[in-house]
Amino acid sequence: MTTHIDHLADQDTILITPSALPEADEFELWGQIFLHLDGLSILEFHQGADRHQWRFTCAGHPYNLNFEHYSESIWIAPEGLAATEHLPNLVTLLRLNLQQ
């Protein structure tokens, strides 16, 4: 299974495009596996009617991994200016992990 990581710098977002999207009820497990990397700490999971979210940190900066069932999209958004500035480093970490 392939996953593409695209840094949308103009939107301060990382777009995640897996070859197969998880079902809504599978996203909690999918996110745990996706975020299971050295340097990342998972904080909490929130589940809504149409959007689910994992909050996590990378190098002490907070982010959220979002899944929206209706738009069939997965993305990472920074929480705050420092996290936004660190976004390229997070992209690099995620891409290096996918190459392994």
N, C-alpha and C positions, 0 to 999 in steps of 0.2 A: 504494500500500500504506500503510495506517495503522498507527500504533503508539501505544498508550496507556501513559502513565507514571503510576503511582499510588504515592504515598508512604504506606507503612503505618507511621506513626510509632510505634504501640504495639509493632511488631515490629522497628523500626530497619532497615527493608528498603524498597527501591524495586522494585515489581513492574512488569515490562515485558511488555506484551501486544501482540505484533505481530498483524496481521490473518492472516498466514500464518507458522506456526512453521517455522524452518529444520529440515532433517533433521539427524540427529546428525553426519553427516560434513560438513555445510555450516556448522556453528556457528563453526568457527575463522574462516572468511572473513566470516560474518555479524557476528561480534563485532568484527573489525577495522574493518569499515565503520561499525558502530554507534558505536564508540568513537573514530572519526576526527573529533575536535573540537578546536578551539583550547582550551587549558586542561587537556586530558587527555593523559597520557603512558601508553602501553601498556608494561607491564613483561614479562609472560610468559604463555604459554598452557600449561594442563595438560589432558590428555585422559584420562578414565577410561572404565570400561566403561559406566556409565550417567549420569555427570555430567562436564561439561566446564567449564572455568573460565578466564577472562581476568583477570589481576591488572593493575590500573592505578592511577594517581594523579590526583587533582584538587586543585589548590592545595596540593600537597605531602602530601596525605592519601591513605593507601592504601585501595583498595576491591577487590572482586572481582565480576565479572559471571559469573553461574552459569547453566548450562543443564542441566536434568535431563530426559532423554528420556522416562522412564517416567511422570513426572507432567505432562509437556508444559508445563514452567514455566521462565521466565527471570526472574532477579532480581539485584539488586545489593545487596551487604552491605558495611558498613563494616568496617575492620580497626582497632579501637581506639576509645577515647573521643573523641579529637580528630576522627577521621573521622566518628563518629556525630554529633557536634555540627555538623559541616559538611554533613551529609546534605541539609538543605533547600536549600542553595546548589547542590548537585549536581542535585537535582530541577529547580530553576529553569533551570539550564544545559541540561539534557536537553530540557525542554519547549520552551524558546526555539528550540533547534535543530530540533525537529520542526515548528515553525511556519514555518520558512523554506522 
